[in-house]
């Protein structure tokens, strides 16, 4: 059995000593010297960019041409570090992807931290460094931020909120109301990787191989799609609630039915096995580096080709079509040729007893 | 994966379904006993492949669904007590008691943990010697060996802060109760493969002998189910009721004997109430005398709790195959997965939830 080990932080040393505190104390959120030290020694070096370094109360940025996309999301994942990523990767990629799904080019992020008293500063530094790396990989800048500290026992180590601004070029109209009968549904890769990776480390479930989160920025793929494959009607990143939830929402918002072929869904064998073992359906399991595109049938092959050529889309596949029938509902043709409705779940998917 | 894909082959499935359709001379009513089978039938659209050739009646084999309201209330009472860590399989958390469910108790501060095995609960007890750790031991013969093992180890290792709220139920007495019902429409049974992997299938011969119904041991993958149905239909058409094993890769005649030995040591047969059905004599297990100290019902003094089920819920009729879920007046109106009246609407294995989720309001021809 293989197992996942969180990063070794014992060798971390602060570039400039952070006074005498190896852990977060209430004063780090107090706005005084301790707060300033965190910014100076941890956040600024990790995020490094000219807008941040001015250290003003707000970042002052030039207005971009086109329409503005604005999004926010909060990250409370446990554990903070997991196979294939960390809360830092999710905090950057999640907001970057939300912007990209409107067809926007993500530009700037904010980062708000809620830290629990006693949280190791070495871990905070590791998170900040990974956020900086993720931002550079996605081509965005973290230009403003905030830190608050809550009493021991009132938080779960570290929560992060990021908000992001992106710009949408003129002529791009991608939104979840635009799916039309006849459109083709294309998925950028395997589903369920992130959720099962988290579940396997959180619950201490061991499989023969380590399941890895798919956390990834998708703005590069979206930029290529917009450039080379016009007529994209809808883009969605199927995070919480998985592919089933995203497609149900699109069906409802566009007033159309969606029919997918279960056999076409790319699913890693290990993820499928883990789901089978726990009685879970991968179509409801969260993803953090996948998108589903609903496109004009004339563009379907172009979209597929562009996705497959991009870094995070090698297993992209056409998975279904949009139909006039069963409006507002998602249905699937099952592997053995039956059909089923795939409804929205009430809450979280919970493992079945047997 | 190759191993599983073989049992999900669409072409083979169509061939078997065609065989079934061509074999039947009348519409037979088959009951799949296990909730896992119900789930698989609906999830894979097997009933549609059969195209009305066979009526599938969804049986009482969802452990979550048949756990009586009274026991849920006892679980809620125990889980609410300060100092208790209450461990359960995930899908018990949403089952409504008389007033609330375990999710609500958790939100109100109860320490409720989802575990995947009773042995995980035992480990939690080892790690928290100052806390009382209770495992909600429900299920059929399938989950029983692991539960028995947990209690057995607790006794062996002297883990005194561990106990189990037991509500084990047994398949053969349930089949017999259904057959004894004057309203019984079931003409053959698909027996639950995983129950039989523990218990074997020797128990079914007297039932077949007495009631003259075919019983075919059946697995859970689409092809397993179709093959089970195919064999059952052939037995019905030939008028030769007998026991057949269509799940040979997991089930043998005598079953898992070390498991049965442990079960007979840790548990003893008892009368059990089934939610929606009532008490079926000798249809369950409780902890045997040497293990009685680990019985949470006694340790927490909740034996006096009683409960009345909603008169609007007809889950008992559904579980016995007398009513289709969508024929219940409350289906989809007073009773939905969001606000379930009975447990059959809660568990994804429950017949009502399965109908609601997968078959709901759908004129199937409209999505072909």
Interface residues (C-beta under 8 A of the other chain):
Chain A: X203 X205 X257 X259 X263 X269 X272 X273 X276 X278 X279 X281 X325 X326 X329 X331 X333 X334 X335 X336 X337 X338 X339 X340 X341 X343 X346 X347 X350 X351 X352 X353 X354
Chain B: X1 X4 X8 X9 X10 X13 X14 X36 X39 X42 X43 X44 X45 X46 X47 X48 X49 X63 X64 X89 X90 X91 X92 X93 X94 X114 X116 X138 X139 X140 X142 X143 X194 X222 X223 X337 X338 X347 X348 X349 X356 X357 X358 X359 X360 X362 X364 X366 X367 X368
